[in-house]
């Protein structure tokens, strides 16, 4: 700031025609002008300081940006670039100024996209997004997710463009790593589901062995009878081929009971086929339950799944349990039959285990459509119920109240996840009349 000057002294001798009051007015006006000049100078210095602070702020922001920024004129000539771009391309800002933006691009497609964006007269104020490839300091192409925004001057006309871009190489690498981790997690989840299913299947082995023993024994007995009938028929046919006399043939028919044999053959064959079909059905059910499930969702009959699950779980229990279940009309839901059967078998096995120590064990199973578009299946037992402190943890992974070796703590957790994937809901509560109750809700087909 300039040093204030001293006041102008009054002339020693008054000038002709000018009195002292006139000189005082002149001096007063000069003081006002000088004071105003000083105030303007102070205000100017204040504005300069604020402008410098603003420039320093803008420079610090541009320097701190991790995204690259380029400001171009209407011809695509670079006017300004931030530190991130200079570091990426390996050139200082002074060297970049005056260059065409196209010189930083690595391929013709990127140049064409940039040219179309800068020459588009109807470009939106929000900008256009595109993927460009820049040349880094080593001459390699770097993928950049860029946004081109028109720069408008004070007269409202377009004076250039502003480019902001983010290198996506790291993002793509992170995305691929995340995708690989997700796929590995899905495979692990499928293995866990399959392992739990195998554990459930292991509990049914005894019942399945007994279930298979009945039709196989039936088939075996019929085959032995058919073999004896075959020997008798061969003896009789041999006599026919030897042209034995009629009295001999009649005696053979009576001795070998040929007529009884012929009458018994159809029922023996029918029974053998029935036993073989029953065995095939059991084996098919085992294969279907133990096979790895696909993600396909189809319309399945929840009533059939419950009926089949009750049959299988009951066969695997040594002690009988009364099950109150009346299959009604088909209840079609959308889902995977194998996964839904796994859920139902887990619920039934937990309920059967809960009534092991009850004098008269009993289960109640119902299916209803109380909510619009949803089917609700209830599995209730007359066991001791679920302790209140465990109600919020029954679906947690590895949580179990069973002794070591009796449960993995994964059955209900996996069942809960399967139901959620099907767009349904699985919950547990203590029934009003005692015992625990599990509610399974699934969307109708």
Secondary structure, 3 states (H helix, E strand, C coil): CCCCCCCCCCCCCCCCCCCHHHHHHHHHHHHHHHHHHHHHHHHHHHHHHHHHHHHHHHHHHHHHCCCEEEEEECCCEEEEECHHHHHHHCCCHHHHCCCEHHHHECCHHHHHHHHHHHCCCCCCCCCEEEEEEEECCCCCEEEEEEEEEEEECCCCCEEEEEEEEEECHHHHHHHHHHHHHHHHHHHHHHHHHHHHHHHHHHHCHHHHHHHHHHHHHHHHHHHHHHHHHHHHHHHHHHHHHCCCCHHHHHHHHHHHCHHHHHHHHHHHHHHHHHHHHHHHHHHHHHHHHHCCCCCCCEEEEHHHHHHHHHHHHHHCCCCCCEEECCCCCCCEEEECHHHHHHHHHHHHHHHHHHCCCCCCCEEEEEEECCCCCEEEEEEEECCCCCCHHHCCCCCCCCCCCCCCCCCCCCHHHHHHHHHHHCCCEEEEEECCCCCEEEEEEEEEC
